[in-house]
């Protein structure tokens, strides 16, 4: 299989599970419109492509660093999720007559926040390492690696754009009360994921200081 198309499939599979970034993308699409949803997807796709490049190069040092820094990664992800969720709860996704929602976040922050939230999941790079190693996609050929990373980015972006368009289409068919409920439910899930991430921080701290008999 050509590296680009292989990366395309891997990118779609990587993005498909609905996690914090997926919920955030849905919430931003409902609240602020398609542009902000797509920007969130681009940030996530850039992060996945970066991890795919690291995995393809077999940078074990970087991978080990991410594993050793998982406490700080979980802490940052938890804080981001709580902050995003709290902000989302304060918005009411009313119907819009223009593409821009009210009180929308900045374009740069929309991209960067999604990028950081995706990078906060070190399991992504481990997934890429396992897949690439199993199917023998390595760094021997720089061009093949470049095509592979481009395919991962394209696959991720294809999924996010599809999710945003589906969410935006659903938005036009729903009443404001239903949209508000969906927004609050997604925001609640984001907050719960943030609490779970912070709970992982506590678990890591306890496990690093074993009790003495």
N, C-alpha and C positions, 0 to 999 in steps of 0.2 A: 504493500500500500504506500502511495506517495506520502511524504512527510506532512505536506499541507493538509491533505484530506484526513490523515490520521489525527493531526492536531485539531482539526475542525470537530471531529467526533468527540475527542477527549474534552475539548472546551465545552461542548454542549452538555456532556455527561457531568462535568465538574460543576457547572452552573445550575443544573436542573433542580437539585434539592433546595427547597425553600427554607433558608436560614435567615439570620439577621439582615443581611444585605438584600435578600429578596423581599422581605417584609418592608424594609425601608424604601425600596424602589416602588413597591405597590402603594405605600402610604404617600410618598412624594408625588406619584402620578395622580392619585385621587385628589390630593390637596392643592398641588401647584401646577399640574399639567404634564403633558408628554415630554417637553423639553427637559425638565428637571428629572423625570424618570430615566430618560435616555442618558443624561449626564451621570447619574448614579450608576447605570450599567456600564458606561465607559470606564469609570473609575475601577469598578470591580474587574472588568476585563483586562485592564492594564496590570492590576495586581496579579491576576492569575497568569498572565503572559510573563511577568517578571519571575514568578516562582517556577514556571515551566522552563525558562531559560536557565535558571540556577540548577534545576534538576537535570536538564539536558547536559550541562557542563560538568555534572557530578561534583559540584562544589560541596564536598562533605564538611568542610570547615564551617561554611555558612549554615548548612543544615544543622550541624551540632550546636552552633551558637543559638539558633532559633529554639532548639530543644532546651538548651540550658537557660534561656531567657523566657521560658514559658510562663513563669510567675508574673513577670511584668507585662507580657503579652495579654494574659488573661485579665490582669488588672486594667490595662488600657481599654480592652474590648468591653469589659463590664461597665466602665465609666461612660464610654461612648454610647453603649446601648441604653443605659439609664437616661442619659442626656437627650438622646434622640427620642426615646419613648415619652419622656416628660414633655418635650416640645410638641410631639405629635398629638398628645392628649388635649392640648390647648387649642388645636385648630379644628375648625368645622369645614369639611370639604363641600362647600356650597357649589351649585352649578355656576359655570363661568361663561361669560360671553366672549372672552378673549383667551388666548393661549396661556396668559400669565395669571397664576393664582395670586391671591393677596398675601402679603406677609411672606413672600417666597424667600428662601435663603439665597445667598449669593451664588453665582455660577461657579466660581472657583471653589468655594467651600463645599458645594454640592459634590463636585468631582473629588476633591481631596478627602472629604469625610468618608465617602464610599471606598476610596482607595485604601485608606488607613484601616477601615473596619474589615476589609477583605484580607489585608496583610496581617491582621491580628489573629488569623487562623493558621497556625503553623502546620496543621494537618494537611493543608493543601499541597505544600511542597513534598511531604511524605507520600501523598497519593501519586504525584507526578513521578517521583523517584521509583516507586514500585512499578508503575505502568511502563515507564521508559526502560527500566532494567529488564522487566519480564519480556518485553517485545523487542529488546535490543536496539533501542533508539538512543544512541550516545552522541558524543561530541566529536567523533572522528572527522566529520565533514561539516565545516562551518555553514555552508550553504544549506545543507539538510536541516541543521539546527535552526537556522533563521526561518526556513519554511515551516518548520514544526511550530515554532513560537508564533509565527504569523497565523498559522492555522488555529492554534489555541485561542488567540485573541479574537479571531473572526468567529469561531464557534461560540465563545462566551458572549460576544457582542450580539450575535444572531439571536441567542436565547433571550438576552435582556431586552432587545428591541421588540421581540415577539411578545414578551410578558407585558411590556409597557403598552403596546398597541391593544392587546387583549383587555388590559385593565382600563384603558381609556375608552374603549368601546363599551365595556360594561358600565362605565361611569355615566354615559349618556342615557342608559336604560333604567337607572335607579333613581329613587326619590332621595331628597336631601337627608331625610331621617335615616334611611338605610345606609347612605354613604357615611354619615356620621358614626353609625354603629360599626361599620366595617373599619373605619379609621381608628376607632377606640379599641376594637378587638386586636388589630394589627399592632397598635401602640402598646397594648398590654403584653402581647407576646414578646415584643422587643424588650420591654422592661424585665419580663421573666427571664429571658435569655441573658440579660445583663446580670441579674441576680445569680443565675447559675454560674456565670463566668466568675463573679466575685466569690461565690462559694468555692469554686475550684482554687482560688487564691488561698482561702483559709485552709483547704485540704492540703495544699502544697506546703504551706507554712507549718502545719502540724506534722506532716510526714517528714519534713526536714529536721524537726526537733523531736526525735523519739523520746518517749518517757523512760526515765531511769528507774529500775526496780528498787 
